Every structure is written in structure tokens, then in C-alpha cells.
Amino acid sequence: MSRKPNTMKKIFGIAILASLLACNQAEKKSSEVTDAVQKDAKASSTKIEIKDEKKFEILNQYEDLKNALVASDATKAQKSASVLGKSLANYEGCEPTAEIAAKIASNNDLVAQRKNFTVLSADVIALFKTTEIESGILYVQHCPMANKGDGGDWLSTEKEIRNPYFGDEMLECGRVAEEIKGK
């Protein structure tokens, strides 16, 4: 009978060791995700060409915000949303969308930022569906689990899914719902 408790202790010890190792791997993966997001952000501006320079600027600033949310960086999301909000405010017809960006910029709670990002993304997607894209493809991506199962869309210059609603918790959750192509 004394063997069973020892066996259980060994199994329990192995389980603890395995979970510690898994946590260390998750930390490493998280920093790799952040690095990959930063590389994607830098590469995105060379792939898409848009005739309207103001819209091109809005797209790059939107990508910065999306990438900050993918990296789960609330402070960077605030800064990116602030810059995006100013550009949207200066683009005729985008004033209401600028107000949504201002809500993201004024809040450092990642959950609230992501909720407002859903509404902001719907407006930005609509804007780019009517934009003359000279070359490249914009991807409308969708996560069915975002917003407590209501789903959420976002715009990306990359086909690869990098989920801004869950970041590294569910980085690749989602699918390409639509492509907006150059003419």
C-alpha cells in the first residue's frame, strides 16, 4: 500500500514540472508573437498601394492599432488609436469613426479597447471597400468567438490570421471572410 502514495507523488511532481515548462514556452512564444507583429507592421506599407494618400495613411495607422491589440499592448493601442483618430477626424465623413478611435485612445483596458475596435473596424472596412486600390489585397478577417460569441471583423494587409481580439491567447483564431483587391 505504501507504493501507491509514492507513485502518486511522482506523477504529481511530473505534472508540476510539465506545467512549469509549458509556462516558460508560452512566455517565449508571446515574445516571438510580439516580434512577428512588429515585423508585419513594417512590411505592410510596401504591399498595398492606394491612390488616396490620406486613406493610405489611415490604413497604416489602423494596422498599427490592430498590431498593438494582437500584441495585447493596451498602452501602444492607446497611442495608435490617438494618431488614427486625428487622421480620421481630418477625413470627410469619418468623424464618427474618429470618435470611436478616441474612445480606444482614452481607455487603457484591453477588453474595452477590443470591444470598440469591433465598431471601428466595421467603419474602416466600409471605407476601404469603396477605395481605389492600385495594387495589393486587403483581407477582411473574422473571428467567430470575439465579443462573447457575437464575432468580430478586422482588416489586414496579410492573409495570415493574427487575431486582435484575443492576441496570443488565440492568435490564429479566425478566417479570411473577404478580399478587397486592387483594380
Helices and strands as residue ranges (DSSP letters): H 3-44, E 49-50, H 53-70, H 74-89, H 95-105, H 110-129, E 133-135, E 137-143, E 152-156, G 167-169, E 175-181
